[in-house]
Amino acid sequence: MNGPAARRGVEEAVQSESVSTPNPAATPDVVVVGAGSAGIAAARRLMVAGLTVTVLEARRRIGGRTVTARFKGHPLDLGAHWLHAGPINPLVRLGRRRGEPLRRAPVEGHFFVRGRPGSRAQSAALDRAFAMADRAMTQAAKGREDQPAGRVLPPMGPQGRRVVAIHGLVSGRPLDEVSLHDFPSMEYADNLFIAGGLGAFVSRLGQSLPVRLGTAVHAIDWSGSGVRVESTAGTLQAKAVLVTTPMAVLQQDAIRFAPALPNGVQEAIHGFTQGVYEHVVLHWPDSPFRGADRLASLTGMHRDPPGLLTCIDGTPFHFFELDQPTAAALDRRDAHAPHRYAREVLAEQFGHRAIRNLSAVHTTRWRHDPWSQASWAVVPPGLYAVRDTLKAPVGERIWFAGEALSRAQWGTAGGAWEEGERAAGEIIGRLA
Ligand SMILES: Cc1cc2nc3c(=O)[nH]c(=O)nc-3n(C[C@H](O)[C@H](O)[C@H](O)COP(=O)(O)OP(=O)(O)OC[C@H]3O[C@@H](n4cnc5c(N)ncnc54)[C@H](O)[C@@H]3O)c2cc1C
């Protein structure tokens, strides 16, 4: 069952850090819409350059799709948790500079076949299948024609089905719905974690920014020389606006643009599909898993979970991940269906006795959250150019940023941060 924090919802889940915000300017140089990773990164950079900034954030907290909540005293990330692609991730660079408690994610995972540790040969078959998939997709992506990433996969042996499921999970959609040309640009090697949670870290980074919380933007008028940004807290006049709201939110016309955005920009916004990736947070003190922060591959059954992160930070908490097809199927059932599903799948593997003291304390619902509507944005086959289209400013006064625009780190907090900094750099260049 959901715990009290869960019943109040993610919005009111305990933030590890309180945020003090100075008074935002009434007529800033730049309005930043959204205080997630992209918005925070951009506001920091704009302010260092001496520009005045006001950040408008619809939620009553900053961090967007990074948020850390406490369960039984332990901080757990309900959104982004991994710092992916360490060597190119700006949040890792920043964390190191600040002396933040980063730790490397273990490379070795658990491998079970029908509830028993698998043999070396079985585990090696999984590694081989991954290597075959990577080779096939990298090779096929050199061709001119884009196509579904899943279409180019060769037969990969007994673990092939698992590789397809894992790639589908981390893509946010089944591989048949993901652009092949976009797919290999995702760089997931060299992962790290941060003690206290990634959400708490991002929240610390945004602590002294001029943010108006609980302020949803609903219109941007760029008919004049600057922009007029209309929100639930009134209207702001600025020289430029940076929109970092998720693509899925823009697709719902949550923000009306006057005049309307150019056709190419609108088509790019509507080109993305909704990536779905949700955590069922489990508390399972006598799980069969030893060691901290290891991924577990559970195989050999009818319903193998595509993702299970075990003993997070050395605690009895685990993330049982839901991919898009599973989440969609569970949406047709009742609110407790994800919890029951996780229990059923783990009982199939390890038996009912083994899950006696397993409880599900929370299930995330980012796909139904009005301010995210998805876990991240996914590029369907044939549309890989949409990211680049949105990088160009509109009328030299509207910029877009966020995870959706990053090619090398798409769908990640690091990619969102990188894009926020990129857009801020361009705005600085323009306004200077
Ligand atoms: C369950 C889950 C697990 C994930 N795991 C990882 C991971 O391990 N590692 C990783 O790097 N990434 C992960 N991600 C993805 C990562 O969280 C996102 O890519 C990243 O946080 C997006 O940052 P952003 O700034 O682009 O968008 P957001 O963080 O969504 O920020 C946009 C902000 O805009 C606000 N907003 C929306 N509409 C309006 C409006 N009209 N007016 C004002 N404000 C508005 C929103 O409230 C939000 O705060 C995960 C995501 C989910 C959901």
The ligand as an SDF file (V2000), in Angstrom:
LIG
                    3D

 53 58  0  0  0  0  0  0  0  0999 V2000
   10.6510    7.9110  -13.0200 C   0  0  0  0  0  0  0  0  0  0  0  0
   11.7340    8.6360  -13.7760 C   0  0  0  0  0  0  0  0  0  0  0  0
   13.0230    8.1800  -13.7160 C   0  0  0  0  0  0  0  0  0  0  0  0
   14.0330    8.8610  -14.3780 C   0  0  0  0  0  0  0  0  0  0  0  0
   15.3020    8.4160  -14.2500 N   0  0  0  0  0  0  0  0  0  0  0  0
   16.2970    9.1840  -14.6810 C   0  0  0  0  0  0  0  0  0  0  0  0
   17.6290    8.9020  -14.2930 C   0  0  0  0  0  0  0  0  0  0  0  0
   17.8770    7.9420  -13.5690 O   0  0  0  0  0  0  0  0  0  0  0  0
   18.6090    9.7310  -14.7230 N   0  0  0  0  0  0  0  0  0  0  0  0
   18.3430   10.8390  -15.4730 C   0  0  0  0  0  0  0  0  0  0  0  0
   19.2740   11.5990  -15.7750 O   0  0  0  0  0  0  0  0  0  0  0  0
   17.0810   11.1250  -15.8720 N   0  0  0  0  0  0  0  0  0  0  0  0
   16.0510   10.3420  -15.4650 C   0  0  0  0  0  0  0  0  0  0  0  0
   14.7770   10.6890  -15.7460 N   0  0  0  0  0  0  0  0  0  0  0  0
   14.5120   11.8190  -16.6520 C   0  0  0  0  0  0  0  0  0  0  0  0
   14.7550   13.1740  -15.9600 C   0  0  0  0  0  0  0  0  0  0  0  0
   14.0440   13.2230  -14.7630 O   0  0  0  0  0  0  0  0  0  0  0  0
   14.3100   14.2900  -16.8810 C   0  0  0  0  0  0  0  0  0  0  0  0
   14.8590   14.0990  -18.1680 O   0  0  0  0  0  0  0  0  0  0  0  0
   14.7490   15.6690  -16.4000 C   0  0  0  0  0  0  0  0  0  0  0  0
   14.5730   15.8150  -15.0220 O   0  0  0  0  0  0  0  0  0  0  0  0
   13.9560   16.7110  -17.1630 C   0  0  0  0  0  0  0  0  0  0  0  0
   14.3750   18.0110  -16.8180 O   0  0  0  0  0  0  0  0  0  0  0  0
   13.7020   19.2600  -17.5610 P   0  0  0  0  0  0  0  0  0  0  0  0
   14.2310   20.4750  -16.9220 O   0  0  0  0  0  0  0  0  0  0  0  0
   13.8330   19.0930  -19.0200 O   0  0  0  0  0  0  0  0  0  0  0  0
   12.1310   19.0980  -17.2740 O   0  0  0  0  0  0  0  0  0  0  0  0
   11.3670   19.1250  -15.8710 P   0  0  0  0  0  0  0  0  0  0  0  0
   12.2420   18.6130  -14.7900 O   0  0  0  0  0  0  0  0  0  0  0  0
   10.0740   18.4670  -16.0890 O   0  0  0  0  0  0  0  0  0  0  0  0
   11.1650   20.6860  -15.6060 O   0  0  0  0  0  0  0  0  0  0  0  0
   10.1580   21.4140  -16.2540 C   0  0  0  0  0  0  0  0  0  0  0  0
    9.4500   22.2670  -15.2120 C   0  0  0  0  0  0  0  0  0  0  0  0
    8.4330   23.0260  -15.8580 O   0  0  0  0  0  0  0  0  0  0  0  0
    7.3300   23.1300  -14.9710 C   0  0  0  0  0  0  0  0  0  0  0  0
    6.1490   23.4910  -15.7630 N   0  0  0  0  0  0  0  0  0  0  0  0
    5.4290   22.7180  -16.6160 C   0  0  0  0  0  0  0  0  0  0  0  0
    4.4520   23.4500  -17.1940 N   0  0  0  0  0  0  0  0  0  0  0  0
    4.5600   24.7010  -16.7000 C   0  0  0  0  0  0  0  0  0  0  0  0
    3.8420   25.9200  -16.9190 C   0  0  0  0  0  0  0  0  0  0  0  0
    2.8010   25.9940  -17.7810 N   0  0  0  0  0  0  0  0  0  0  0  0
    4.2190   27.0290  -16.2350 N   0  0  0  0  0  0  0  0  0  0  0  0
    5.2720   26.9940  -15.3630 C   0  0  0  0  0  0  0  0  0  0  0  0
    5.9770   25.8590  -15.1180 N   0  0  0  0  0  0  0  0  0  0  0  0
    5.6280   24.7290  -15.7870 C   0  0  0  0  0  0  0  0  0  0  0  0
    7.2580   21.7480  -14.3540 C   0  0  0  0  0  0  0  0  0  0  0  0
    6.5280   21.7660  -13.1510 O   0  0  0  0  0  0  0  0  0  0  0  0
    8.7470   21.4340  -14.1540 C   0  0  0  0  0  0  0  0  0  0  0  0
    9.1840   21.8310  -12.8630 O   0  0  0  0  0  0  0  0  0  0  0  0
   13.7400   10.0200  -15.1300 C   0  0  0  0  0  0  0  0  0  0  0  0
   12.4260   10.4720  -15.2000 C   0  0  0  0  0  0  0  0  0  0  0  0
   11.4300    9.8000  -14.5330 C   0  0  0  0  0  0  0  0  0  0  0  0
   10.0340   10.3350  -14.5830 C   0  0  0  0  0  0  0  0  0  0  0  0
  1  2  1  0
  2  3  1  0
  2 52  2  0
  3  4  2  0
  4  5  1  0
  4 50  1  0
  5  6  2  0
  6  7  1  0
  6 13  1  0
  7  8  2  0
  7  9  1  0
  9 10  1  0
 10 11  2  0
 10 12  1  0
 12 13  2  0
 13 14  1  0
 14 15  1  0
 14 50  1  0
 15 16  1  0
 16 17  1  0
 16 18  1  0
 18 19  1  0
 18 20  1  0
 20 21  1  0
 20 22  1  0
 22 23  1  0
 23 24  1  0
 24 25  2  0
 24 26  1  0
 24 27  1  0
 27 28  1  0
 28 29  2  0
 28 30  1  0
 28 31  1  0
 31 32  1  0
 32 33  1  0
 33 34  1  0
 33 48  1  0
 34 35  1  0
 35 36  1  0
 35 46  1  0
 36 37  1  0
 36 45  1  0
 37 38  2  0
 38 39  1  0
 39 40  1  0
 39 45  2  0
 40 41  1  0
 40 42  2  0
 42 43  1  0
 43 44  2  0
 44 45  1  0
 46 47  1  0
 46 48  1  0
 48 49  1  0
 50 51  2  0
 51 52  1  0
 52 53  1  0
M  END
$$$$
